[in-house]
């Protein structure tokens, strides 16, 4: 869990972790310099647990949420068989961990594996909202190159997946920790399960760093940001980080990465042909139309 001035909703999230049907857990927290009651809430929660040292607090890097999650994930003082990322303001349904582990334990321990899925939104009062988009195309590196399909708050992964991120390093300037996990696990030939059933209530409020991505308004906002170059900048950032972690990728996915890299630099026919060769795709028809438009306007 990463925290920063989270006193408003933190207690609710901690309570939902405490009621998980899978009870064998510890919480490692990276706090990015909270000046409110966040640390006091964590201390009070820890004192109420039966097991000592069930909550461990580390000092964050103070470089934003992505760096906070990545440095905590790479922190060798935290060791487990499986890991779950938690935001400070959501609510987990009781079987979230159990459901993820039921799948993860079917995967050999030496194979990087990542469970993720949909979320159900809720407002600042805890009232339910719509679910995040339902994706049906298979998770794959070719998809990860142009799309992050799930929030980090849904992700649970095994130690082999954690080792990919640790070996790649916590110095990288990643776009987002969830997108980076999806890129690395698929890029290394690992397994990804996307659950259509939401087990996280994703709180939407005015202090969200990243909000929900569903609905026409969100799609229009993404299109405007694409025209301004945000998608292209994200891709550049991801490619730089993946190039740094080149040795972790399979030969096939190194070729896909190179095709995608070259496609972004060519004229229009070369961009379109390069995307075809790379095999990249988004999860929905509107998303793929947007990808085509991005290629046309040099927005990839």
C-alpha positions in Angstrom: 0.0 0.0 0.0 1.2 3.5 -0.8 -0.1 6.4 1.2 -0.1 10.2 1.1 -2.4 12.3 3.2 -5.0 9.5 3.1 -6.7 10.1 6.4 -10.2 10.6 4.8 -10.7 7.1 3.6 -7.8 5.0 4.8 -9.6 3.4 7.8 -12.2 1.9 5.4 -9.6 0.4 3.2 -7.7 -1.1 6.1 -11.0 -2.5 7.5 -11.7 -4.3 4.2 -8.2 -5.9 4.3 -8.8 -7.1 7.8 -12.0 -8.9 6.8 -10.5 -10.8 3.9 -11.3 -14.5 3.8 -7.6 -15.1 3.1 -6.2 -14.2 6.5 -2.4 -14.8 6.0 -1.2 -11.3 5.1 1.0 -8.4 6.2 0.7 -4.8 5.0 3.8 -3.1 3.8 3.2 0.7 3.5 5.3 3.3 1.7 4.2 6.7 2.9 5.3 9.6 0.7 5.5 12.2 3.5 1.9 12.5 4.9 1.3 15.5 7.1 -2.2 14.5 8.2 -3.3 11.6 10.5 -2.4 8.9 8.0 0.5 7.5 10.1 -1.6 7.6 13.3 -4.4 5.6 11.6 -1.9 3.0 10.4 -0.5 2.8 14.0 -3.9 2.4 15.5 -4.8 -0.3 13.0 -1.6 -2.2 13.7 -2.2 -2.1 17.4 -5.6 -3.7 17.0 -4.3 -6.7 15.1 -3.5 -10.0 16.8 -0.2 -10.6 15.0 2.8 -8.3 15.8 4.5 -6.6 12.8 1.5 -7.1 10.5 1.9 -3.5 9.4 5.3 -2.3 8.3 5.8 1.4 7.3 8.6 2.6 5.0 9.5 6.1 3.8 8.5 6.8 0.2 10.7 8.4 -2.4 8.5 11.5 -2.8 8.5 11.2 -6.6 4.8 10.5 -7.2 2.5 7.5 -7.0 4.2 5.4 -9.6 7.7 5.7 -8.1 6.2 5.1 -4.6 4.7 1.8 -5.7 7.7 0.7 -7.7 10.2 1.4 -4.9 8.1 -0.5 -2.4 7.7 -3.4 -4.8 11.4 -3.6 -5.3 12.2 -3.3 -1.6 14.0 -6.5 -0.6 12.9 -6.1 3.0 9.5 -7.1 1.9 9.4 -10.9 1.0 6.4 -13.1 0.3 5.1 -15.7 -2.1 2.4 -13.3 -3.4 1.9 -9.6 -3.5 -1.1 -7.3 -3.9 -1.1 -3.6 -4.5 -3.6 -1.5 -2.5 -4.6 2.1 -2.9 -5.4 4.1 0.3 -9.0 4.9 -0.5 -10.7 1.9 -2.0 -12.7 -1.0 -0.4 -11.8 -4.6 -1.1 -14.6 -7.2 -1.3 -14.0 -10.0 1.2 -12.9 -12.6 -1.3 -10.6 -10.5 -3.3 -7.3 -12.1 -2.2 -8.8 -15.6 -2.0 -10.0 -15.3 -5.6 -6.7 -14.1 -6.9 -4.7 -16.7 -5.1 -7.0 -19.5 -6.3 -5.8 -18.7 -9.8 -2.2 -17.8 -9.0 -1.6 -21.1 -7.2 -2.3 -23.0 -10.4 0.7 -21.4 -12.1 4.2 -22.8 -11.5 6.1 -20.7 -9.0 8.9 -19.9 -11.5 6.5 -18.5 -14.1 5.7 -14.8 -13.7 1.9 -14.5 -13.1 -0.4 -11.5 -12.7 -4.1 -11.5 -11.7 -6.0 -8.3 -12.4 -9.6 -7.3 -13.3 -12.4 -4.9 -13.3 -13.4 -2.5 -10.6 -16.8 -1.1 -9.5 -16.8 2.6 -8.9 -18.1 4.2 -5.8 -18.5 7.9 -4.9 -17.1 9.7 -1.9 -20.0 8.5 0.2 -19.5 4.8 -0.6 -22.4 4.6 -2.9 -21.9 2.2 -5.9 -21.3 3.5 -9.4 -20.7 1.8 -12.8 -18.1 -0.9 -13.4 -14.9 -0.3 -15.4 -15.1 -1.4 -19.0 -15.3 -5.1 -19.7 -12.4 -6.4 -21.9 -12.6 -9.7 -23.7 -9.5 -9.9 -25.9 -6.6 -11.9 -24.5 -4.0 -10.1 -22.3 -0.7 -10.0 -24.3 2.4 -8.0 -24.8 1.0 -6.7 -28.1 -1.9 -5.3 -26.2 0.2 -4.0 -23.3 2.4 -1.9 -25.7 -0.6 0.3 -26.4 -3.0 -0.2 -23.4 -3.1 -0.8 -19.7 -6.1 -3.0 -19.1 -6.5 -2.9 -15.3 -5.8 -0.8 -12.3 -3.0 -1.6 -9.8 -5.6 -1.8 -7.1 -6.9 -5.0 -8.7 -3.5 -6.6 -9.2 -2.1 -9.6 -7.3 1.1 -11.3 -8.5 3.5 -14.0 -7.6 7.1 -13.7 -6.5 8.4 -14.4 -10.0 6.6 -11.4 -11.3 7.8 -9.3 -8.4 11.4 -10.4 -9.3 10.9 -9.1 -12.9 10.2 -5.6 -11.5 13.0 -5.8 -9.0 15.6 -6.8 -11.6 14.4 -4.2 -14.0 15.0 -1.7 -11.1 13.2 1.0 -9.1 15.2 3.8 -10.8 13.1 3.7 -14.0 10.7 6.6 -14.7 7.7 4.5 -15.5 4.3 5.8 -16.6 2.4 3.8 -14.0 3.1 0.8 -11.9 0.1 -1.2 -13.2 1.0 -0.6 -16.8 4.6 -1.5 -16.1 3.6 -4.8 -14.5 1.4 -5.7 -17.4 4.2 -4.9 -19.9 6.9 -6.8 -18.0 4.9 -9.9 -17.2 3.6 -10.3 -20.7 6.9 -9.3 -22.2 8.7 -12.0 -20.3 6.3 -14.6 -21.4 4.4 -14.8 -18.1 0.7 -15.4 -17.5 -2.0 -12.8 -17.0 -5.6 -13.5 -15.8 -8.2 -10.7 -16.3 -11.2 -11.2 -14.1 -14.6 -9.8 -15.4 -15.9 -9.9 -11.9 -15.0 -6.8 -9.9 -13.6 -7.3 -6.4 -12.6 -3.8 -5.7 -14.8 -0.8 -5.0 -12.8 2.0 -6.6 -13.6 5.3 -4.8 -14.0 8.3 -7.1 -13.5 11.7 -5.4 -12.0 15.1 -6.0 -8.5 14.0 -4.7 -8.1 11.0 -7.1 -4.8 11.1 -8.9 -6.3 8.8 -11.6 -10.0 8.6 -12.1 -12.3 6.1 -13.7 -11.8 5.6 -17.5 -15.3 4.6 -18.6 -18.0 6.6 -20.3 -18.1 9.0 -23.3 -16.7 11.9 -21.4 -13.6 9.9 -20.5 -13.1 8.7 -24.1 -13.3 12.3 -25.4 -10.8 13.4 -22.8 -8.4 10.6 -23.8 -8.8 11.6 -27.5 -8.0 15.3 -26.7 -5.0 14.2 -24.7 -3.9 12.0 -27.5 -3.9 14.9 -29.9 -1.8 16.9 -27.4 0.8 14.1 -27.5 0.2 12.4 -24.1 -0.2 8.9 -25.6 3.0 9.4 -27.7 4.9 10.6 -24.6 3.7 7.6 -22.6 4.8 5.2 -25.4 8.2 6.8 -25.5 8.5 6.4 -21.8 7.5 2.8 -21.9 9.8 2.0 -24.8 12.7 3.5 -22.9 12.0 1.5 -19.8 11.5 -1.7 -21.8 14.7 -1.2 -23.7 16.5 -0.9 -20.3 14.9 -4.2 -19.3 15.5 -5.8 -22.8 17.1 -8.9 -21.3 13.9 -9.8 -19.5 11.8 -10.1 -22.6 11.3 -13.1 -24.8 12.9 -13.0 -28.3 9.5 -12.8 -29.9 8.5 -9.8 -27.8 11.8 -8.1 -28.4 11.0 -8.2 -32.1 7.5 -6.8 -31.4 9.0 -4.0 -29.3 11.4 -3.1 -32.1 8.7 -3.2 -34.7 6.6 -0.9 -32.6 9.5 1.5 -31.9 10.3 1.8 -35.6 6.7 2.2 -36.6 6.4 5.3 -34.5 9.2 7.0 -36.4 8.3 6.3 -40.0 6.1 8.1 -42.6 2.4 7.2 -42.6 2.6 4.0 -44.7 5.5 2.8 -42.6 3.7 3.6 -39.4 0.7 1.6 -40.4 2.7 -1.3 -41.7 4.9 -1.3 -38.6 1.8 -1.4 -36.3 0.5 -4.4 -38.4 3.9 -6.2 -38.1 4.1 -5.5 -34.4 0.5 -6.9 -34.0 -0.5 -4.3 -31.4 -4.1 -4.0 -30.5 -6.4 -2.4 -28.0 -9.3 -4.2 -26.3 -12.3 -2.5 -28.0 -13.3 -1.4 -31.5 -13.4 2.3 -30.5 -9.9 1.8 -28.9 -8.5 0.4 -32.1 -10.1 3.2 -34.2 -8.4 5.6 -31.8 -5.1 3.8 -32.2 -5.4 4.1 -36.0 -6.2 7.8 -35.7 -3.2 8.2 -33.4 -1.0 6.6 -36.1 -2.4 8.9 -38.7 -1.6 12.1 -36.7 1.7 10.9 -35.5 0.3 10.4 -32.0 1.7 7.0 -31.2 
